Each structure stands twice: as C-alpha cells, then as structure tokens.
C-alpha cells in the first residue's frame, strides 16, 4: 500500500506535537465560494479568529498531489488565485492525489483529511444536504453519509438554507448522526439564527458537546456529530425575508 502523500504546516505540526487544540477548515469556500481577493481576506480572517481563541487553524487542500493539513500563508494566497481547481469529495480525493492534481476540499473530503490527521473538530459555514426535488433528482450531498461514518465533530451554522432542510434532518437521523443545536431548541438556518425546524438535540456548553463526542467513541458508535451553532442575531438575515428569495 502506498503511503498517503501528506504534509502538515509548521504551525499545525507544532500544535499537534505539543497537544494544543487544532480545528480543521475546508477550502472550497476559497476556490469556489468567493472571488479573489475577497476569498483570501476571508480565509485569513477565519484563521486569525481561531488563533485569537487559542486554537490552531488547519485549512485543508490537495496541492500538486499532496494533502496539505494547514496552509502556509504563501500557499494560501496561491490557492486563492488558482484556476481550474477541482472540488473534492469522498469520490474523488484519492483520484486527485493519484493524478498529482490540485483540489479544494468539501465538507466530506475535509472530514476524511481531518480523521487522517488526528483532528477531531472541523468548523465550516454550512453542510451540504438533501436538495429540493431530491425525490426526482436523487441529489443528496455526500457530506451526510460522511458524517455518519467519520468520527469528527462538525460545527456549522446549520445546513445550507437553499436545501430541503426537513429531508436533510431526516437523512441525518436515519444514519444515526447526532444533530445538536447550541443554546436553542430550533435548528438554525444558515443565514438565519432560527428556523421552523425543531432541533433533535440541544446542548448549551462546549464541555457537554465534547463529552458527547468522546462517549460516542467509547460506546463504539461510528461517525461524528453535527453541532449547529446559530449565526449571531445581529448578523443574521431573517428567515421570513429569505424564504421568498430562496423559493
């Protein structure tokens, strides 16, 4: 079996060697979510926000056939300006490594990379899920099944609001993924703090959420958990304002 071509940034390597906390970050928001230079400034801001809380960020991407766990700033800037970057999920991350390609990781691929790196927490904006009309298109994100089998806690502001959120919650429940909303009974709606959907679980502090993660492993349950941390109300767009636009 070939060894996985993988490299940690100096910052991530030092943090893991000393036992300091590390949080994984995806990279498709950089390559597919925003134009340059906004993508670069947002990526740097997210990393700096984590550092400000005493946490080491590990932005994950495949570059020239090597899995990078944490990006040096010059590499981050190069990725932010790169063209024709692949969007990697479970189905194609190994192929990208084998063909020496460059790709940005989705939620599913970032979960896989985080597990390989021994990183237990991954933060993102919103997960993928069941698309509207999926009963005809069968369009269901690989993020959901990856959450069901990869033991990483994902912290997000909910599922992307353009999705069929009710069906997304049903699929997560079917596959045994805990969905935990932080400090509220409503499942947050990405751009909006509240939604019409009741959260399956509620927890109010990080310690309890961490205990739940560790107990899943102790029990022998596969997969991770989704922690739905609502956007601050002063930054939200109200759900009733967005509903007609999404429709």
HELIX and SHEET records of a PDB file:
HELIX    1   1 UNK A   10  UNK A   18  1                                   9    
HELIX    2   2 UNK A   28  UNK A   28  1                                   1    
HELIX    3   3 UNK A   29  UNK A   33  3                                   5    
HELIX    4   4 UNK A   38  UNK A   52  1                                  15    
HELIX    5   5 UNK A   73  UNK A   81  1                                   9    
HELIX    6   6 UNK A   93  UNK A   98  1                                   6    
HELIX    7   7 UNK A  107  UNK A  117  1                                  11    
HELIX    8   8 UNK A  134  UNK A  137  1                                   4    
HELIX    9   9 UNK A  142  UNK A  149  1                                   8    
HELIX   10  10 UNK A  165  UNK A  174  1                                  10    
HELIX   11  11 UNK A  206  UNK A  219  1                                  14    
HELIX   12  12 UNK A  233  UNK A  235  5                                   3    
HELIX   13  13 UNK A  239  UNK A  246  1                                   8    
SHEET    1   A 9 UNK A   6  UNK A   8  0                                        
SHEET    2   A 9 UNK A  66  UNK A  69  1                                        
SHEET    3   A 9 UNK A  56  UNK A  63 -1                                        
SHEET    4   A 9 UNK A  22  UNK A  25  1                                        
SHEET    5   A 9 UNK A 121  UNK A 123  1                                        
SHEET    6   A 9 UNK A 153  UNK A 156  1                                        
SHEET    7   A 9 UNK A 225  UNK A 228  1                                        
SHEET    8   A 9 UNK A 178  UNK A 182  1                                        
SHEET    9   A 9 UNK A 201  UNK A 203  1                                        
SHEET    1   B 5 UNK A   6  UNK A   8  0                                        
SHEET    2   B 5 UNK A  66  UNK A  69  1                                        
SHEET    3   B 5 UNK A  56  UNK A  63 -1                                        
SHEET    4   B 5 UNK A 103  UNK A 105 -1                                        
SHEET    5   B 5 UNK A  86  UNK A  88  1                                        
END                                                                             
